[in-house]
Amino acid sequence: MNLIRKISIGRDYKLDAMHYSLDQEVFGRHVIVEIVELDDKYVIWIQKGNELKPWKEFNKNMAISVEYSLNY
């Protein structure tokens, strides 16, 4: 189960932050399937067909807003 459903990167949430959500299509028809929080970073995983791979990493020193899933 994914606890994180959306992550936003950037100091100004409304004007210039990048937003990444589960099930969002990115990078040539890949879909974001998981956003994982580790000790020092967040990792976004994408999938296309059977191919699953890490796509982006953001360290925790950046301005980050996390939105959690309410389906637990």
Rosetta constraint file for C-alpha pairs under 8 A:
AtomPair CA 2 CA 34 HARMONIC 6.49 0.50
AtomPair CA 2 CA 35 HARMONIC 7.35 0.50
AtomPair CA 2 CA 69 HARMONIC 7.13 0.50
AtomPair CA 3 CA 68 HARMONIC 5.48 0.50
AtomPair CA 3 CA 69 HARMONIC 5.31 0.50
AtomPair CA 3 CA 72 HARMONIC 8.00 0.50
AtomPair CA 4 CA 34 HARMONIC 7.80 0.50
AtomPair CA 4 CA 35 HARMONIC 5.96 0.50
AtomPair CA 4 CA 36 HARMONIC 7.22 0.50
AtomPair CA 4 CA 66 HARMONIC 6.90 0.50
AtomPair CA 4 CA 67 HARMONIC 6.00 0.50
AtomPair CA 4 CA 68 HARMONIC 4.33 0.50
AtomPair CA 4 CA 69 HARMONIC 5.67 0.50
AtomPair CA 5 CA 21 HARMONIC 5.70 0.50
AtomPair CA 5 CA 22 HARMONIC 5.41 0.50
AtomPair CA 5 CA 34 HARMONIC 7.88 0.50
AtomPair CA 5 CA 35 HARMONIC 7.06 0.50
AtomPair CA 5 CA 66 HARMONIC 7.97 0.50
AtomPair CA 5 CA 67 HARMONIC 5.92 0.50
AtomPair CA 5 CA 68 HARMONIC 5.34 0.50
AtomPair CA 5 CA 69 HARMONIC 5.23 0.50
AtomPair CA 6 CA 19 HARMONIC 7.11 0.50
AtomPair CA 6 CA 20 HARMONIC 5.59 0.50
AtomPair CA 6 CA 21 HARMONIC 4.21 0.50
AtomPair CA 6 CA 22 HARMONIC 6.42 0.50
AtomPair CA 6 CA 35 HARMONIC 7.61 0.50
AtomPair CA 6 CA 66 HARMONIC 6.02 0.50
AtomPair CA 6 CA 67 HARMONIC 4.99 0.50
AtomPair CA 6 CA 68 HARMONIC 6.85 0.50
AtomPair CA 7 CA 19 HARMONIC 5.91 0.50
AtomPair CA 7 CA 20 HARMONIC 5.38 0.50
AtomPair CA 7 CA 21 HARMONIC 6.54 0.50
AtomPair CA 7 CA 35 HARMONIC 7.79 0.50
AtomPair CA 7 CA 64 HARMONIC 6.97 0.50
AtomPair CA 7 CA 65 HARMONIC 5.76 0.50
AtomPair CA 7 CA 66 HARMONIC 4.65 0.50
AtomPair CA 7 CA 67 HARMONIC 6.18 0.50
AtomPair CA 8 CA 13 HARMONIC 7.08 0.50
AtomPair CA 8 CA 17 HARMONIC 6.04 0.50
AtomPair CA 8 CA 18 HARMONIC 5.47 0.50
AtomPair CA 8 CA 19 HARMONIC 4.34 0.50
AtomPair CA 8 CA 20 HARMONIC 6.29 0.50
AtomPair CA 8 CA 64 HARMONIC 5.66 0.50
AtomPair CA 8 CA 65 HARMONIC 5.04 0.50
AtomPair CA 8 CA 66 HARMONIC 6.49 0.50
AtomPair CA 9 CA 13 HARMONIC 7.71 0.50
AtomPair CA 9 CA 17 HARMONIC 5.17 0.50
AtomPair CA 9 CA 18 HARMONIC 5.17 0.50
AtomPair CA 9 CA 19 HARMONIC 6.53 0.50
AtomPair CA 9 CA 62 HARMONIC 7.32 0.50
AtomPair CA 9 CA 63 HARMONIC 5.95 0.50
AtomPair CA 9 CA 64 HARMONIC 4.75 0.50
AtomPair CA 9 CA 65 HARMONIC 6.59 0.50
AtomPair CA 10 CA 16 HARMONIC 6.50 0.50
AtomPair CA 10 CA 17 HARMONIC 4.22 0.50
AtomPair CA 10 CA 18 HARMONIC 6.56 0.50
AtomPair CA 10 CA 62 HARMONIC 7.38 0.50
AtomPair CA 10 CA 63 HARMONIC 5.17 0.50
AtomPair CA 10 CA 64 HARMONIC 6.27 0.50
AtomPair CA 11 CA 16 HARMONIC 7.59 0.50
AtomPair CA 11 CA 17 HARMONIC 6.66 0.50
AtomPair CA 11 CA 63 HARMONIC 5.32 0.50
AtomPair CA 11 CA 64 HARMONIC 7.56 0.50
AtomPair CA 12 CA 16 HARMONIC 5.64 0.50
AtomPair CA 12 CA 17 HARMONIC 5.85 0.50
AtomPair CA 13 CA 17 HARMONIC 5.02 0.50
AtomPair CA 13 CA 65 HARMONIC 7.94 0.50
AtomPair CA 20 CA 24 HARMONIC 7.04 0.50
AtomPair CA 20 CA 32 HARMONIC 7.89 0.50
AtomPair CA 21 CA 32 HARMONIC 6.85 0.50
AtomPair CA 22 CA 31 HARMONIC 7.65 0.50
AtomPair CA 22 CA 32 HARMONIC 5.09 0.50
AtomPair CA 22 CA 33 HARMONIC 5.55 0.50
AtomPair CA 22 CA 34 HARMONIC 6.40 0.50
AtomPair CA 22 CA 35 HARMONIC 7.48 0.50
AtomPair CA 23 CA 31 HARMONIC 5.52 0.50
AtomPair CA 23 CA 32 HARMONIC 5.15 0.50
AtomPair CA 23 CA 33 HARMONIC 6.02 0.50
AtomPair CA 24 CA 31 HARMONIC 5.52 0.50
AtomPair CA 24 CA 32 HARMONIC 5.49 0.50
AtomPair CA 25 CA 29 HARMONIC 5.72 0.50
AtomPair CA 25 CA 30 HARMONIC 5.63 0.50
AtomPair CA 25 CA 31 HARMONIC 4.46 0.50
AtomPair CA 25 CA 32 HARMONIC 6.57 0.50
AtomPair CA 26 CA 30 HARMONIC 5.29 0.50
AtomPair CA 26 CA 31 HARMONIC 5.89 0.50
AtomPair CA 26 CA 32 HARMONIC 7.19 0.50
AtomPair CA 29 CA 48 HARMONIC 6.88 0.50
AtomPair CA 30 CA 46 HARMONIC 5.94 0.50
AtomPair CA 30 CA 47 HARMONIC 5.30 0.50
AtomPair CA 30 CA 48 HARMONIC 4.74 0.50
AtomPair CA 31 CA 46 HARMONIC 5.25 0.50
AtomPair CA 31 CA 47 HARMONIC 5.34 0.50
AtomPair CA 31 CA 48 HARMONIC 6.51 0.50
AtomPair CA 32 CA 44 HARMONIC 6.95 0.50
AtomPair CA 32 CA 45 HARMONIC 5.89 0.50
AtomPair CA 32 CA 46 HARMONIC 4.37 0.50
AtomPair CA 32 CA 47 HARMONIC 6.54 0.50
AtomPair CA 33 CA 44 HARMONIC 7.90 0.50
AtomPair CA 33 CA 45 HARMONIC 5.89 0.50
AtomPair CA 33 CA 46 HARMONIC 5.44 0.50
AtomPair CA 33 CA 47 HARMONIC 6.46 0.50
AtomPair CA 34 CA 44 HARMONIC 6.00 0.50
AtomPair CA 34 CA 45 HARMONIC 5.16 0.50
AtomPair CA 34 CA 46 HARMONIC 7.08 0.50
AtomPair CA 35 CA 42 HARMONIC 6.88 0.50
AtomPair CA 35 CA 43 HARMONIC 5.73 0.50
AtomPair CA 35 CA 44 HARMONIC 4.58 0.50
AtomPair CA 35 CA 45 HARMONIC 6.26 0.50
AtomPair CA 36 CA 42 HARMONIC 5.53 0.50
AtomPair CA 36 CA 43 HARMONIC 5.16 0.50
AtomPair CA 36 CA 44 HARMONIC 6.46 0.50
AtomPair CA 36 CA 45 HARMONIC 7.92 0.50
AtomPair CA 37 CA 41 HARMONIC 6.22 0.50
AtomPair CA 37 CA 42 HARMONIC 4.56 0.50
AtomPair CA 37 CA 43 HARMONIC 6.60 0.50
AtomPair CA 38 CA 42 HARMONIC 5.90 0.50
AtomPair CA 38 CA 43 HARMONIC 7.69 0.50
AtomPair CA 40 CA 59 HARMONIC 5.90 0.50
AtomPair CA 40 CA 60 HARMONIC 5.70 0.50
AtomPair CA 41 CA 57 HARMONIC 6.61 0.50
AtomPair CA 41 CA 58 HARMONIC 5.43 0.50
AtomPair CA 41 CA 59 HARMONIC 4.08 0.50
AtomPair CA 41 CA 60 HARMONIC 5.14 0.50
AtomPair CA 42 CA 57 HARMONIC 5.59 0.50
AtomPair CA 42 CA 58 HARMONIC 5.25 0.50
AtomPair CA 42 CA 59 HARMONIC 6.38 0.50
AtomPair CA 42 CA 60 HARMONIC 7.26 0.50
AtomPair CA 43 CA 54 HARMONIC 6.78 0.50
AtomPair CA 43 CA 55 HARMONIC 7.40 0.50
AtomPair CA 43 CA 56 HARMONIC 5.80 0.50
AtomPair CA 43 CA 57 HARMONIC 4.50 0.50
AtomPair CA 43 CA 58 HARMONIC 6.64 0.50
AtomPair CA 44 CA 54 HARMONIC 5.94 0.50
AtomPair CA 44 CA 55 HARMONIC 5.61 0.50
AtomPair CA 44 CA 56 HARMONIC 5.21 0.50
AtomPair CA 44 CA 57 HARMONIC 6.40 0.50
AtomPair CA 45 CA 52 HARMONIC 7.01 0.50
AtomPair CA 45 CA 53 HARMONIC 5.63 0.50
AtomPair CA 45 CA 54 HARMONIC 4.32 0.50
AtomPair CA 45 CA 55 HARMONIC 5.50 0.50
AtomPair CA 45 CA 56 HARMONIC 7.37 0.50
AtomPair CA 46 CA 52 HARMONIC 5.84 0.50
AtomPair CA 46 CA 53 HARMONIC 5.63 0.50
AtomPair CA 46 CA 54 HARMONIC 6.21 0.50
AtomPair CA 46 CA 55 HARMONIC 6.15 0.50
AtomPair CA 47 CA 51 HARMONIC 5.49 0.50
AtomPair CA 47 CA 52 HARMONIC 4.41 0.50
AtomPair CA 47 CA 53 HARMONIC 6.48 0.50
AtomPair CA 48 CA 52 HARMONIC 6.75 0.50
AtomPair CA 58 CA 62 HARMONIC 7.17 0.50
AtomPair CA 60 CA 64 HARMONIC 7.39 0.50
